Amino acid sequence: MERDRADESREHAPLRQAEDAIVIDSTALDIEAVLGIMLQQVCQIQQQMG
């Protein structure tokens, strides 16, 4: 979190979240849970696109 704040506030090329970003709070999740959420999101977007 501290590194993110530093990256967001730097003068040159500050870190910015994309408008269409999907945010996954992985603080309390293991890698398998994060991957599962990512796969769900990808499948949902693919269905929306037809």
N, CA, C and O atoms as a DFTB+ gen file, in Angstrom:
200 C
 N C O
     1  1       0.825      -1.184       0.000
     2  2       0.000       0.000       0.000
     3  2       0.882       1.265       0.000
     4  3       0.582       2.228      -0.705
     5  1       1.942       1.260       0.773
     6  2       2.827       2.423       0.827
     7  2       3.467       2.676      -0.537
     8  3       3.583       3.818      -0.981
     9  1       3.879       1.592      -1.189
    10  2       4.491       1.738      -2.509
    11  2       3.475       2.278      -3.519
    12  3       3.819       3.106      -4.362
    13  1       2.222       1.809      -3.437
    14  2       1.180       2.320      -4.332
    15  2       0.983       3.819      -4.137
    16  3       0.867       4.564      -5.110
    17  1       0.945       4.262      -2.886
    18  2       0.778       5.696      -2.606
    19  2       1.944       6.495      -3.182
    20  3       1.745       7.575      -3.738
    21  1       3.135       5.974      -3.050
    22  2       4.304       6.659      -3.598
    23  2       4.211       6.719      -5.119
    24  3       4.517       7.748      -5.723
    25  1       3.790       5.619      -5.736
    26  2       3.667       5.579      -7.196
    27  2       2.568       6.522      -7.688
    28  3       2.702       7.126      -8.752
    29  1       1.490       6.649      -6.923
    30  2       0.381       7.518      -7.315
    31  2       0.731       8.992      -7.192
    32  3       0.161       9.819      -7.904
    33  1       1.644       9.334      -6.317
    34  2       1.940      10.740      -6.057
    35  2       3.244      11.222      -6.686
    36  3       3.621      12.379      -6.501
    37  1       3.940      10.357      -7.427
    38  2       5.193      10.801      -8.047
    39  2       4.904      11.824      -9.153
    40  3       3.830      11.827      -9.755
    41  1       5.869      12.672      -9.397
    42  2       5.700      13.761     -10.356
    43  2       5.593      13.268     -11.793
    44  3       4.733      13.726     -12.544
    45  1       6.454      12.345     -12.174
    46  2       6.488      11.868     -13.557
    47  2       5.778      10.523     -13.677
    48  3       6.080       9.580     -12.946
    49  1       4.841      10.453     -14.600
    50  2       4.103       9.221     -14.899
    51  2       3.507       8.575     -13.645
    52  3       3.815       7.424     -13.338
    53  1       2.655       9.309     -12.920
    54  2       2.065       8.723     -11.716
    55  2       1.151       7.540     -12.060
    56  3       0.540       7.492     -13.127
    57  1       1.082       6.603     -11.134
    58  2       0.248       5.421     -11.288
    59  2      -1.215       5.832     -11.267
    60  3      -1.652       6.527     -10.350
    61  1      -1.980       5.408     -12.276
    62  2      -3.413       5.702     -12.355
    63  2      -4.162       4.420     -12.690
    64  3      -3.718       3.621     -13.514
    65  1      -5.305       4.239     -12.036
    66  2      -6.151       3.081     -12.313
    67  2      -6.958       3.352     -13.583
    68  3      -7.507       4.442     -13.745
    69  1      -7.032       2.389     -14.463
    70  2      -7.819       2.533     -15.687
    71  2      -9.302       2.664     -15.338
    72  3      -9.770       2.095     -14.352
    73  1     -10.027       3.414     -16.153
    74  2     -11.454       3.627     -15.897
    75  2     -12.232       2.320     -15.860
    76  3     -13.184       2.186     -15.091
    77  1     -11.836       1.357     -16.684
    78  2     -12.560       0.092     -16.761
    79  2     -11.884      -1.031     -15.973
    80  3     -12.151      -2.210     -16.207
    81  1     -11.019      -0.665     -15.051
    82  2     -10.302      -1.669     -14.259
    83  2     -11.254      -2.451     -13.363
    84  3     -12.237      -1.915     -12.852
    85  1     -10.943      -3.710     -13.188
    86  2     -11.659      -4.554     -12.237
    87  2     -10.736      -4.717     -11.036
    88  3      -9.648      -5.282     -11.153
    89  1     -11.171      -4.223      -9.890
    90  2     -10.341      -4.235      -8.690
    91  2     -10.661      -5.486      -7.871
    92  3     -11.817      -5.753      -7.544
    93  1      -9.629      -6.234      -7.552
    94  2      -9.773      -7.421      -6.712
    95  2      -8.937      -7.198      -5.464
    96  3      -7.711      -7.104      -5.535
    97  1      -9.607      -7.113      -4.315
    98  2      -8.888      -6.962      -3.050
    99  2      -8.429      -8.352      -2.618
   100  3      -9.222      -9.158      -2.131
   101  1      -7.161      -8.616      -2.801
   102  2      -6.626      -9.940      -2.519
   103  2      -6.007     -10.056      -1.126
   104  3      -5.308     -11.025      -0.830
   105  1      -6.264      -9.077      -0.288
   106  2      -5.653      -9.033       1.039
   107  2      -5.848     -10.331       1.813
   108  3      -4.900     -10.857       2.396
   109  1      -7.070     -10.846       1.819
   110  2      -7.369     -12.035       2.624
   111  2      -7.563     -13.280       1.762
   112  3      -8.123     -14.272       2.229
   113  1      -7.104     -13.238       0.506
   114  2      -7.324     -14.350      -0.407
   115  2      -6.016     -15.038      -0.765
   116  3      -4.965     -14.401      -0.831
   117  1      -6.093     -16.344      -0.995
   118  2      -4.909     -17.039      -1.502
   119  2      -4.919     -16.953      -3.028
   120  3      -5.882     -16.466      -3.620
   121  1      -3.868     -17.418      -3.647
   122  2      -3.714     -17.282      -5.098
   123  2      -4.828     -18.004      -5.855
   124  3      -5.276     -17.526      -6.897
   125  1      -5.276     -19.144      -5.345
   126  2      -6.337     -19.887      -6.022
   127  2      -7.643     -19.101      -6.027
   128  3      -8.368     -19.110      -7.022
   129  1      -7.947     -18.419      -4.922
   130  2      -9.169     -17.613      -4.845
   131  2      -9.090     -16.421      -5.796
   132  3     -10.071     -16.091      -6.462
   133  1      -7.943     -15.786      -5.858
   134  2      -7.764     -14.645      -6.774
   135  2      -7.921     -15.112      -8.215
   136  3      -8.610     -14.469      -9.007
   137  1      -7.291     -16.218      -8.553
   138  2      -7.401     -16.755      -9.907
   139  2      -8.853     -17.094     -10.234
   140  3      -9.309     -16.844     -11.350
   141  1      -9.574     -17.656      -9.281
   142  2     -10.987     -17.980      -9.495
   143  2     -11.810     -16.739      -9.805
   144  3     -12.647     -16.755     -10.708
   145  1     -11.577     -15.672      -9.066
   146  2     -12.285     -14.418      -9.309
   147  2     -11.934     -13.867     -10.684
   148  3     -12.808     -13.391     -11.408
   149  1     -10.670     -13.931     -11.040
   150  2     -10.236     -13.443     -12.350
   151  2     -10.909     -14.230     -13.471
   152  3     -11.392     -13.644     -14.441
   153  1     -10.941     -15.540     -13.341
   154  2     -11.569     -16.369     -14.367
   155  2     -13.064     -16.082     -14.479
   156  3     -13.606     -16.059     -15.584
   157  1     -13.736     -15.863     -13.351
   158  2     -15.152     -15.500     -13.369
   159  2     -15.364     -14.202     -14.126
   160  3     -16.293     -14.087     -14.925
   161  1     -14.515     -13.235     -13.877
   162  2     -14.634     -11.940     -14.544
   163  2     -14.418     -12.078     -16.050
   164  3     -15.153     -11.486     -16.841
   165  1     -13.420     -12.853     -16.443
   166  2     -13.140     -13.057     -17.869
   167  2     -14.333     -13.727     -18.542
   168  3     -14.756     -13.294     -19.614
   169  1     -14.875     -14.764     -17.939
   170  2     -16.033     -15.465     -18.511
   171  2     -17.230     -14.536     -18.626
   172  3     -17.945     -14.565     -19.628
   173  1     -17.453     -13.717     -17.612
   174  2     -18.578     -12.785     -17.631
   175  2     -18.410     -11.767     -18.776
   176  3     -19.374     -11.467     -19.481
   177  1     -17.233     -11.257     -18.954
   178  2     -16.989     -10.292     -20.016
   179  2     -17.139     -10.953     -21.383
   180  3     -17.693     -10.353     -22.305
   181  1     -16.651     -12.175     -21.519
   182  2     -16.791     -12.895     -22.790
   183  2     -18.257     -13.110     -23.130
   184  3     -18.640     -12.977     -24.292
   185  1     -19.090     -13.439     -22.140
   186  2     -20.517     -13.635     -22.372
   187  2     -21.176     -12.332     -22.798
   188  3     -22.043     -12.330     -23.672
   189  1     -20.774     -11.229     -22.190
   190  2     -21.350      -9.924     -22.531
   191  2     -20.997      -9.525     -23.961
   192  3     -21.774      -8.852     -24.638
   193  1     -19.830      -9.942     -24.405
   194  2     -19.363      -9.575     -25.744
   195  2     -19.987     -10.457     -26.828
   196  3     -19.947     -10.137     -28.016
   197  1     -20.555     -11.559     -26.388
   198  2     -21.219     -12.442     -27.339
   199  2     -20.336     -13.413     -27.888
   200  3     -20.751     -14.231     -28.709
